[in-house]
Amino acid sequence: MYIADIEIENFRGFSGKKVIEFNDKFNIFIGHNNSGKTTIIKALQILFDTSYPKKLGIHDFNRKISIEDLKANPPRVKISSTLKESEGESIYSEDIVLVSTMLTKIQRPYEAKITYEFFLPEKEIEEYKTAMAAISSTNIEEYWSEIEHSFLSKYVWKLYGGDDKLKMVVDNDILSKFDFEYVPPIRDVERDLSTGSNSLLKEVIDFFIDYEIKNDTTKTKDEIKSDLQKVKREFAESSQQLMSKLQGRLTAGEKHIVTYANKTGASYDETSPHFSGVLNETALYSALRLNLEDKTGIKLPPTNNGLGYNNLIYIALLLAKMQKGAMGEYYGSNAKLFSILAIEEPEAHLHPSLQYRFLKFLNDNMKSNVRQIFISTHSPNITAASKLDNLIVLNKEKDEIEIAYPGRVFDLKNKDDKVSKSYVERYLDVTKSDMLFAKRIILVEGISEQLLLPIFTRYLKRDLVDSHVTVINIGGRYFSHFLKLFDRERSEYAINKRVAVITDLDPVRKKKSIKDARYSSCYPFELNKDNSYEYKATSNDIVDLYSDRKKSISVFTQEKNIGCTFEYELLLYNFTCKELIVPSISNKETLLYLMDNYALEYEELVATIGDSKGCKRIKKGLEGTKNKAQLIAALYLLNVSKAESAQEIAEVLYEKEADYLKSSFVFMIPPYIEEAIKWVLE
């Protein structure tokens, strides 16, 4: 059995009804702040954590309710969850017995349901409507204030099992079989690890004491029970000797105390104080200290340890406690049957390598200790180390929380989708997993665009960071794999985010006379100039797939027959901007000469560029056109070192930002880049 989904209605950030579907093992919630991650975990706590308070506060109601709706009906919160039969589960499993009174579907795979409601009882509604009608203000806060002060104390909560229309209250004995352990984002683990008197440590010690006897597979249960009784007797005998010694040391003092009791009249009924006691294992737990011992034998308390390591120790102890709670041999009929672990921000205080190790640790322990795990995180490291199927992406757009399931957007019956899913999982590293956290995304194919887009945006008097936009370098033209994560028209499970794709046209040509000839890159001014070649204005298949600017995904590229690559376009529109001729450009002297003497005739300029194979090709391609800007752009593309030059250009543009904003530095952002930035920031 597993928790298959949760339906949240009017609870905190969730307005209306919203269903979140879960996997049967790992569920990792990711998304930007206030996107609903914590709310989902709190909703699960309300349903399955018997110690969690069920009475809600005024701020637990979703506030996206109109005054008219508040006047018509008192606000209410409803949370329900469906539990489903797991694959391979025995027909007579303990799980189906546990939820037998909550079943909504008897046929296999069975389904059960648990529902929480927080509402104003029917008998109070008339008074509520009268009070709301008496308020004439247009300020909705006055209505909420009236609810808080006059009616919140009258609200009640109920937990129902099965079809919630039948209002069958869940038996507390059933709920007690669920073990819900919650690790909050802000935690004082040093306090919880200090001594054996702490409840967590006490439970763990109590379970693991005499562990080698309890888990001796060579003996029967009766033999193990006999061995345990023996060591307990031996301990009781030795502890009684200690207690006798302690009482002996108190003999004289006890007589002295009795004289005081006689004088105060405390022994008027012939009774007198006397010290006695039994020293058992439990009483001694408080004397135990959890210390950390290094290789040299030096022992230090947890306060001397790093916060990250203490967090790992704490969670390890928590899993040990959950293992104990599920042991029928230990608790009998009181044993927990279904264990749930919820952790918020497990990355707190953990180095990235420890985050990976922690995730592996949880995976290994799921086999025996925990039935289902829920994690909320902001960590790209944890996201990158997780399977796509385990990720649940929450995105808040216009006060509405949207749920997406990246692993489900791929139809594994489709060969291309299968390849795409494998590719995305393989390459969703820490850098690329940022796309799952950002509100909006710009995908680029190379390092040059990635380095220069932030300064281009600043030149437009905007900021990508402030707008929660991330630029992801795909490292090639592999956009189609990643775009499936965001294409809502293709899959209802896709992530609803605005995604701009900046890519190159990359025109190509190939010799007609050569059989099986391969296409090779060409300049835009070479297109259709030589009949011995077959041409394509673009070799990039994605260019025409997402051209509609009204949709959430849009591709931006150079104008056909004019542009070809980012570097070419950069110089095409800045053909006299000498600041772009940075040290890493190999032919910078020639380019600077062309820029300084741009007013000369084309023939005079082209005569200075040399006769290398690449230069001859440029000269031939520009015959008849004689375009000086294209000449400079082509020569720049021929000799540019993309990554190094982009870094140097970015530094120059940052230095020139103030001059640009004062119009004393002339620079033009390539039009398709400017259009992409403005579109994604709309």
N, C-alpha and C positions, 0 to 999 in steps of 0.2 A: 504494500500500500504506500501511497505517497500523496502529498498535498499537490493537487493538480492545478489549482488556480485560487485566486482570491478576488472577490468582487467588492469594490469599495464604493460607497455612495455617500456623498456629502461629508466626507471626513477630511479635515484639513485642506490640503491643496487639491483634492479630488472633488470636482463638482459633478453632479449627475451620477451616472453609473459608469464605472470603469473596471474592466476585467483584466487581470494580469495572470498569464499562464506560466506555469512552472515546469521545470524538468524534474525528474524523479530523484536526482542526486544533488548536483551543484547548481546554484542559481546566483549569479553575480550581477548586481544592479550597478549600472554605471550611468553617468549623466552629470550635467553641470549642477551647481548649487541650487537648492530649492526646486528640484525637479521631481521630488516625491519619493526618493529612495528610503529615507528614514520613516516616512509615513507608512510604507508597505510593511516594514519590519514591525512598527508599532501595531499595525492592524493584525499581524500574525500573533503578536504577543497577547492582544486582547482575546483572541480566539483560543490560544493553546497554552498560555502561561497562567496557571491558576493563581500565582502570587501577584500578577500584574493587576493594578486597580482598574475596574471596569467603569467606574463613574468618570464621565468626561467633564472637561471645563468648557467655558464659553468659546475659547479660541480653538477648540477641536472641531467646531462646526465649520464647514466651508462657507466663506463669506460671499460667494458669488450668487447671492439670492436677492431678488428685487424686493422693494418695499411691499409691492402688491402681493408677492408670494408669502412674505413674512406675515402679512395681515390675514391672509387666507388660511394658512396652516402653520403650526409651530414647526421649526426645523427639527429634523431627526437624522440620526446616523445609522447606517446599516452596513454591516460587514459580513460577508459569507464566504465560505470556502468549500470547495469540492474535493473529496478524497477518493482516489481511484485505485483499483487493483493494479499492482505492479506486474510487469511481464514475468512469467515464470513462477508466480506466487502459488502456493499450495491451495487447493480448494478448501481445505480445512484449517487454514492459517489462523493464528491468534489475532491477526489484524481484522479479519472479517467478523470475528466474535466481538472484538472491541467496538466496532462501529455498527453492529447489527441493529441497534435501535435508531440509527441515523441513516439507514439505507434509503436511497431514492431510486436505485436501480438494482434489482436482484440478479438479473441475468449477468453472466460473466462477459466482459470485465465489470464487476460491481462498482457502484458509485454511492458515496455517502455525502452528507452535507451538514455543516454546522453554521449557524447564523447568529450573529450578535445584533441586537437593536438597542438604541438609546433614544428614548422617546418620552413625550409628555402623555400621561395617561388620558384616556377618553374623558373622564369626569372633570378634567381640568381645562379642556379645550374651550368650552364656552366662555369661561372667565378670561382665558388667554385672548380670544378674539375681541372681547369687550375692551380689554386693556390696550390692545393694538389699535383698535378703532378710535380710541380716545386721543391717540398721538396724531397731530396734524403736521408735524415737521417733515421736511424733505431730506433731512439728515438721517441716513440709515443707521448711524451709530446710536441714535436715541432709541431705536427699536431694539437693537442688540443689548443696550444697557438695561432696558425694561425686562428683557428675557433673563438676563444674568441676575438681576436683583429680585425679581418677583416670581420667576418660574423655574429657574435652573435647579433649585433645591427640590422641586417636585418631580423632576425627571427620574425615570427608572430605567434599568437595563435588564435585558433578558438574553439568555443563550438557548437557542432552539436546535433540536436535532431533526434531520430529515427534511421533508417539505416544510418550509417556514410558514406556509399558509395554515398548517395544522397546529402550530404553536405548541409543539411538544418540547418541554423544557429538558435540557440535557442533564443527565445524572452526574453529580459531582464525582462519583466513583470512576466514571468514564474519563472525565477530564484529568483526573489524577494519574492516569496511565500515560499521559503525554508529558515528556520531559523537555521543556523548552528552556534552553540556556542562552542568555543574552550577554554579549560583551559590548559595552557601550564605547563610543569613540573617545570619550575622555574617561580614563580609568586610573585609579590609584592602586596599581598592582603591588607596590611595595608594602602597603598596608595588608593586603590580602595574602602576602607571602611571608609575613613576619614570624608567626608562631603557630604551634599546633592548636592553640585555643581558637584560632580563626575557623569559622564553620567549614570553609572549603577544604583547608588542609586537614581539619579534623576528620571529615568524611573520607578523604582520600587515604589518610594514614590508617583509619579504622578498616578500610577495605583491603589495603595492601599488606597489613601486618600478617605475618605467617603465610605470605603469598606462596612460598615454595610448597607448603603443606596443602594449601587449598587447591593447588593446581598440579598435584602429583598424579599423573595419568596412570601410574602403575598400581594405584590403589582404588578400592571401591569407595562409594560415598560414606558408608558406615565406618570404614577404616580411617578415612580422612577426618570424619567427625570425632572419632576416638582420639586421634593424634592431636587434634585441636584442643580437646578437653584436657588432655594430658599436659600440654604446654601451659594452658591457662591455670591448671592446678599448681604446677611447678612455680609459675609466676606468683600465684596467690600466696603460696607458702613462703617464698622468699620475701615478698612484699610485707607479709604479716610480721616477719622477723624485724623488718625495718620499722613497722608501725609500733611493735612492742618496745623496741629501743627508744622510739620517740616518746611513747607514753611513760616509759621508765624515767626518762629525763624530766618529765613533768610531774612526777609523784609528789615531791616536796612542794612544788609550786601549786599543785592542785589543792593540797591541804590548806595552804595559805589562802587560796581563793575561797575555800569553804568557810573559813573564819569570817571573811568579809560578807559572805552570803548570810551567815547566821546573824551578824550584827545588823544587816539591813532588813532582816525579816524574810528574805527570799526563800528560806528553808522552813517556813512555818508549818508546811504539811509534810515534814520529814523527808523532803527531797533536797538534793544538793547537786551542783554542777559536776559533770564528769566528762573527760575527753575520751572519745573513741572514734574509730573510723576504719574504713577499708580502703587500701591503696590498690586500685585496679589500673588497667592500661589506659583507659579513657582519661582518668584523672592526671596521668603523667604526660598526656599529649601536649598540654600547655607548656610543659618544660622543654619540649623539643623546639629547636630553632632550625629553620631551613637556611643552611649556609652553602656557599659556593666554594668548592675546593679546587685549587689549581694543581698542576703536575708536581709541584714541590711540597704539597700538603698544606699550604697556607689556606685557612678558611676565612671567608669574608661574608658578611651579611648581604642580602639583596640590595640594600641601599647603596652598596659600593659597586653594584653592577649597572650596566647600561640599561636604559628604559626599554630598548628594543628587545634585549635578551630576557628581561623580566616579563615582558608581554608574552613571549614565546613560552616561557616556563608556566605562566599563569594559564594560558590556553591548554597547555599539555595537561596540567592538573585538572582543568575543567573537563577535558575528554576522559581522564581517568575517573572522575566523579560520575560522568555519564555512563561509563562502562559498568561501574558499580551499581548504579541505579537500575540497570537493565538485567542484573543477575538474579534469576529466579532462585538459585541456590542460596542467595544471601537474603533476599527480601520476601521470597515466597510469593504469595498472591499480591503483595504490595509492590512488586517489581514494575518498573516502567516498561511499556511496550513499544512506544514510538518516541524516538529521541530527535530533537531539532536543535541545531546550533545556528545562532544568528550573530554575526560579527559586523560591527560598523567600523569602517576604516582600519582594517588589520595592518595597513602599511604604516600606522603611527609609530614613529621612532625606529623603523626598520630600514636598513640599507637595502638597495635593490636586490642584491644577491640573496639576502635573507628573505625577501618577499617571495622570490622564486622557491626557495627551500620551504618556506611556510606553506605555500600552496601545495607542494608535493607532500608535505607532512599531513595536510588535511585529506588529500586524496588517499593516502595510505591508510589513514585511520577511519575513513568512511566504511571500510569493509567490515569493521567489527564494532565500532563505537557509536557512529552517528548515522541515522537514517536519511536525513536531509539537511543540507547546509544552505544558508542564505547569507550573502556577503554584500555589503554596499561599499563602494570604493571610488576614490578619485585617482587611483594609481595606474598609470599606463603600463607599469611593469607587470602588475597582476593581470591586467587585461591582456597584455601581449602573451602571457604564459597560459592563458585560459583557452579552452576550446570555444569556437564561435557558438556552438549549441548551448553553452552555459551562460552566455551573455544576454542580459535583458537591458535594453537601452531606454532610458527615460529622457524625454525632451519636452521642455515647457515652452510653448509658443502661444502668445496672446492669452495668457492665463489658463491655457488648457494643457493638461499633461497627456502626452502621447507615448504609447508603448511600442517598441520595436524589438524584433527578434532576429538578429543578424544571421544566425545559423539556418533559419527557416526560409530565407529568400532564395536559397538555391534548391532547385528541383534535382535531386540526385538521380532521377531517371533520365535526365537530360545530360548527355555527355559533356556539353560545353559548361553547364552549371557545375558539374562534378569537378571539372578542371579548375573552374573559377574559385570554388570553395577551397580546394586544396591550395591554390595559389595564395589566396587571401590569408588563410591560416598560417601559411609558411612565411609570408612576408609582413604580417601584421606585427611588426616589431614595436619597440617603445615609441619610436618617432611616429610611425604611421598610425598607431592606436590612438593618437591624439585626435584623430578625426571622429572618434566615437564620443569624445567629451565636448568638443567645440560646438557652438551654436550654429556656425556657418563655416564652410570649407572652401578653400581654393586648392585644386589639384594641379600640379605642374609636372612637367616631364623631366626637368633638369635642375641642376644646382644654381644656374644663372638666375632663373626666374625666382627661385626660392630666396636667394640672397637679396635680390633687388626689389621684390614686391613691397616689403615693408616701407622702404624709403619712397617708392613711387606713391604709396598711399599717403604718406606724410606730405608729399608735394601737392596732393589733392586736399590737404587740410583735414585729413581723417586719420584714424589709427586702428590697425587691425586688432591689437590687443584689447583696446577699450571696447571694441565691437564684438569681442569673443570669436574672432575669425582666425582659423589656423591655416597655414600654408603647408601642404604636404607634397614632398617631392617623391613621385612614384618611381623615379629612376628609369624612365623609358615610356613607351606608349602602351602601358598596360591598364589604361583607365577602365576598360570595359569590365574587368574583374571586380574592381572596387565599386564602380557605379551601381552594380547590382544591389549593393547594400542600401542604396538611397533611392532607387527607382520605385516609387509608390504605384505607378501605373502598371508596373510589371508584377509587383508582389505587395499584398496588404501588410506583410510583416516588415517591410523596408523602413528605414529610418527617415523620418520626414524632416530633412534639413535642406537648406539652399546650398547647392554645390556648383561652383564655377570651375570649369575645366579650361585651363590655358594650355594650348598645344600648338605645334607647328604644322604648316601645310606640308612641308617636305616634298616639293615636286620631284618627279623622277622621269627618267627616259631609258630606253634600251634599243639596241641595234636590231633592226628588222631582219637583216641578212644573217644573223647568227641564230642558229637553232638553239632553243632552250636558254636564250640570253637572259640574264638577270637585270632587273631595273637598278639603276644607280642614280644618285642624287644629281640634280641640275639646278641652275639658277632660274629664277622666274623669267628673265629676259631671254632665255634659251628656248622657252616653250614654243613648239611648232615652227621653229626656224629651219630645221633640217629634215627633209622628207625621208631620210634614211633611218630616222629614229621614230619610235613609238613613244608618246608622251602621256603623262598623267599630271594634271595640275596639282593634285595632292595624292600622296600615298597613305594618308591617314584616314582609315575607314570611319573613325569616330566623328569626324568633322561634321558630317551631314545628319548624324543620328539625333543630336540634341540641340537643334537650332532654334527651338521655340523659347523665347525669353520669358514667356508667361508661366512656364513650368519650373519645377524646383531644381532641375538639372539643366545647365546650359553650357555649350562649348563655345569658346572664343578663340579665334585664330586670325591669321593675316588674310588680307584680301587676295582672292585668287588672281593669279597672273601678275601680281605685284610683289607679294611677300613670299618668304620661304621658311626662314628660321627667326628665332628671337634676336640673335646677334645681328643678323642682316637688317631686320626691321629697326633695331635700335639706331643704327648708323644711317639708315635710309631717311629717317625723320630728324636726324641730328648730324647732318653731313658736314657741318662746320664747327661742331662742338669739340674743340681740341682736348677738353678735360676727359673725354672718353678714350683718348689714346694713352693708355696707362702703360707702365714699364714692361708688363709681360707680353705686350703686342710685339711680335717679331719684326714687322715692317713699319714701325712707328715713324721713322724718318720720312718715308714715302707718303704715308697718310697725312702727316702734319704738313708736308709740302703741298699736297693736293688741297687741303683745307685752307691754307694760307693764300693759295693762288686760285681759289675756286672761280674767280672772275675771268680767268683766262679761257681761251677757246678749248673745246674738248680735245682737239687734236694735239694741242700743246701739252695738255695734262696727261693724256694716255701715252704719250711718247716717253714719259718719265718712269713708268711703272715696271720696266724690265721685260725680259723675254723668257721667263721661266715657263714651264708647261702650264701651270695654273694661270699665269698672266696672259699667255697667248689665248687660252680658252675664254677668258673674260673679254679680251679685245674682240675676238671673233663673235662672241655672243652679243656684244653691244654694237656691232656694225649696223649702221642704219638708224639705230636708236640714239646713240651718242648721249646717253643720260649720265651726267656727271655724278649725281647722287647715287645711282646704281653702281657706278664704277667704284666709288669710295666704299659703299656697303659690301660689295663683292670682295674687294681687296681685304677689308677688315675681317670678313668671314673666313677668308682663305688663311689668315695668319693668327686668328684669335686663340688664346688658351682659355677655354670656357670658364672653368671653376676659378682659376687664379685671377683672370681678368675681371670676372664678376665681383669678386671680393674687393679688388682694387677700385672698381667703379663705384661700388656701394660706399666705400670710405670717402671717395671724392664727393659723391652726391650728398652724403651726410654733412660734410664740411661746407658744402655750397647751399645747404637748405635755407639759411637765413637770406642769402643773396637771391635765391630763386623766389622766395616769398615777397621780396622787395622789387622783383623784376629786373634785377641787375645781373642775373645769370640766366641765360636763355637755354632752356632744355625742354624737349617735347617727349612726353611719355608715349610710347607706341599706342596708336588708337585702340587696338583690340585689347591691350592690357588695361587701359583706362576704362574702357567699357565694361570689362570683367569686374574690376574693382568696384565701380559705381553700382553695378547690378547686384553684386553679392552683399553690398552694404545697404541696399534699399530697405 
